[in-house]
């Protein structure tokens, strides 16, 4: 569940994390970096999944919050603030790209009584989104069930033995399939109108990549006031909601916590429907602000990739390109 991020910070520093590999799961990568910082600080390691980390709700951007310092305070007999400062100083900062790797930048803050906040910068968010649209060969994203993890189809079969919810669950799956088909339709229309170019969108496999523009213009042309970085174009609440739901879903698949998969899938499809109703792509937006239209189409593309992998790999049902 999302929580509000603390704003009363004691320090702020720029920090970048290497998210090469399965870069989709931000929470797991942040837990890995916190674990490394614990080793460098001489703090006994915890099992990765037990390092507390949650995505926070804030209109200003994407943030994750960790209570690791609060958790360690009693055992270490130190104040949470002191431990939080110690950990942030020891975070492994990456200063250069040794190959074609994804470097995603966060602003790190320590806040009373010992929270560590990781704010994803607009450039970092643009990098994360772009990796969904045009992933490199070593960052291909899949939601295939891990060993011992059952897909939802088995759950639906078993549910008929214990409840009468099969019709309701099937209806939810159809809404996810409908959202996926709607994404495909929008991308094909944009391709025909020359806003984007898609490489081989197959109606049977519903697989396609946006190849033009490259990269997607996630960021504005100009710099923000008092900032030395470009700002993200996707600032509408419906855009933020959809991005957040996608992040929650990818974080779930990287972790071991058991959650209602169908509920998460429905949250993504519902957020997409709200985005589609609230954020225009055609008309004045297409003609007056084509870069914004392309950024929104990029978000449609991200949603399509996520829903396709979710439907095929986890739910074991078709991901139709049209209905």
N, C-alpha and C positions, 0 to 999 in steps of 0.2 A: 504494500500500500504506500502511496506517495505521502510525503510529509513536507511541511514548510521548512525551507532552509533558513538557518540562522544568518542574520545580516550583520550583527555587531562583531566585526572581525578584529583580530589583533595583529595580523600580518598577512601579506599577500605576496605570492611569488609565482613566477611563470615556470611551468614544468611541462615537459613533453614525455609521452609514453609511447613506446614502440608497440604498435598493434598489428604487426605483420602476423600472418597466420590467419586464424579466424577472428578478424578484426571486428566482427559484428557485435560481439559480447563485451561491452564496455565494463560491466560490473566485474566479470572474471578477471580481466586484464588489470583493473585497478586493485583487486584483491591480491593478485600476484605481485604487483609493485609494492603494496603495503607489506606483504610478507618479506620481500627482499629488504625493505627498509628496516624491518624488525631484526633481521639477521645482521645487517650492517651496524645496528645500534646495540647489538649484544642482548637483544630481548628474545627469550625463548619463543620459537615459532609456534603458531597455532595451525590446526588443520585449515586449509584454505577456505572451505565452506563456512567455517565458524567465525571468520573475520567479518564483523558487522558492516554492512554497506547497503544503502538504500537510495533509490532515485528520489529526488525531492521535487516538489511542485513549486514552480516560481515563474511568474510571467516574464521575468528578465532573461530567462535562458534555461539551459539544461544543467543540472547540478546533481552530484552524488554526495552523500554525507556518510561519514564513518564515525562510529562511537568506539573505535578500537582503544583509544586512550582512556576512555571511561571504563572500559572492560578490564584494562590492565592495571588501573590505578591501585586497587586494593592489594593485589598480589605484589606489585612493585613498591608499594608504600611511597608513592610519589603522587604529586598533584596531576590530574588529567591534563592540565595546560602544559606542564613541563614535558610530559610524555608526548603530547601532540606535537610540540615544537621539535622535540628530539627526532620524531619520526619524519616530519616534513623535511628537516635538514638532510636526512639520510635517504630521501627518495632518490632513486637512480635516474638522474637527468640525462637524456640523450641529446647530444649536441650536434650530431651529424648523421647523415644517412649513408650507411655503408653499402647499400644496394637499393633495389626498388622496394623500399619498405614504407609502411604507412606510419607517419609520425603525427599523432593527434595531441594537440596542445590543450592543457588545462591551466586554469588559475587556481592555485591552492591557497586556502585560507584556514587559519585556526581561530575558532570562535569559542567563547565561554559556554559551558564550563570545561570543554575539552573536545569539542567537535572538530573534525577535519573535513572541510568542504572542498570538493573538486568541481570547479566550474568549467564546463566545456566551452572553449572559445568559439567564436563564429567560424574561424578558419578550421578549427578542429571538427566542428559539426559538418562543414562543407566536405572535408576529407572523408568523414564517416559515411555521409550520404553518397558521395561519388563512388566509394568502394562497392556499394550495392549495385550501381548502374553498370560499371565497367570493372569488375573484379579482375585482378591479375590471377595467373594460374595457381599461385600458392595461397590465394585468399578466397577460393570458391566457397560459397556458403551453402550449407546443407543442414536441414533439420531432421536428418534421419535419426530414428530412435537409437539411443546408446544401448549397450549391452544390458539386458535385464529390464529395459524400459519398454512398456507396451504401447502400441499406438492406439488411437482412439477407436478404431473400428472394432477391436476386441472388446473395448469397454462398452460400446453400444450394443454388441451382441449379448454381453452379460447383463446389461441393464434391463433387458426384456424379461429376465427371470425374476427381477426384484421390484420393478416399478413399471408404471405406464408412461414413462417419459420418452420413449423412443421417437414418437411423432414430434415432440417438442425439440429433441436433439437433432433430428433429421432436418427440421425446419431451420435450425440455427446453422447447420452445415450448408444448407442451400443458400442462406444469406451470405455466407462467406464465399461460396462459389459465384454468386451473383456479383458481389463486389469485385472479385477477380476478373470476371468477364467484362464488367464495366471498365476496369482499368485497361484491359486489352483493347476494348473498343475506342477509348479515348486516345490511346497511343497510336492506333492505326489511323484515326481521323487526323491527328496532328501530323503524322507522317505524310498523309495525302495532301495536306495543306501546306507542307514545307516548313512547319515550325521545328520539327526534329526529323532525324533519319534513323530508322530502325533496321537492324540487321536481321533479316529472316524471321519475322514474326509468323510462326506457324500456328494455324488455328487448332491443329490437332494436339500439338505439344505445348502450345502457348509459351514458347520460349523465344525470347528476342532481347537484344541489347540496344540501347540508345547509343549510337556511334557519333552522331552530330546533334548538337554541339559537343565539343570535347574541350575542357570539361563542361558539365552543366553549369550555367551561370548562377550558382547558389548565392554568390556574394554580389553586393551592389558595386557599381563602378567607382563611386567616390568613397572616401574615408569618413568615418563617423567623427563627430565633433569631439575634440580632445583625445582621439584615438589614432594609433598608427597602423590599424588594421582595417580591412574592409569588413562591412557588416553583412550579416546574413539577410537575404531577401524574405525569407519565410518567417514572418513575425505575427501573422494573424493567429488568434487563439485556436482556430480550427486546425491550422497547420501545425502549431505547437502540440496540440493534443494528439494528432495522428503520429507525429514523430515520437512523442513520448510512449504511445502505445506500442509502436514498433520496437522501441528500445526495451520495453518491459518484456515483450515476447522473446526477443533474442537473448536477453539476460536469463530468462527462464530456461531456455534450451541449453544454456551453457552451465547451469547449476544443477544441484541435486534436490532442491526443494520441490516438494510435491504441490502442485497447484491444479486448479481446474483448467485444463487445456482448452476446452470448448468455450469457457468463459473468456479466456484471453483472446481466442480467435474471434469471438463475437465482438470484443472490445475494439479490435483492429478494424473489422469490417464496419462497425457502427461509426467509428471515428472517421473512416474514409467517406462514408455517406455524408457525415456532417461537413467534412472538408469540401466535398463536391458541391454541396448546397451553398456553402458560404464563400468559397473562393473561386472567382471566375477565371476562366482561361481564354475564352473566345471574346468576340466583340471588341470593346474598347481596350481591354487588357492586351489582347493579341496585337492590336494596331498601334497603341500608344506606348505600351511597356512590354515589348516582346520578350525581353530577358526575364521578366517576372513570370510571364506565361510559360517560358521554357523551364524555369525553376520549379513551377508547380507541376509541370509535366514530368520533371525529374522525380518529384515526390510520388506522383502516380506510378512511375516506373519502379521505384523502391517498393511501394505497396504491392505491386503486381508480383515482383520477385518473392517477397515475403509470403504472400498468400499462396502462390503456386507451390513453394517448397513446403509450406505448412499443410496444404491439402494433400499433396502427393506423398510426402515423406512421413508425416505424422498421422494424418487422418486416414491415409490409404484410400483416398477417393479421388476421382478425376478433378483436374483444374481446368475447366472449360475455357476456351478462348472466346466463345460467344454462346449466348443462350437463345 
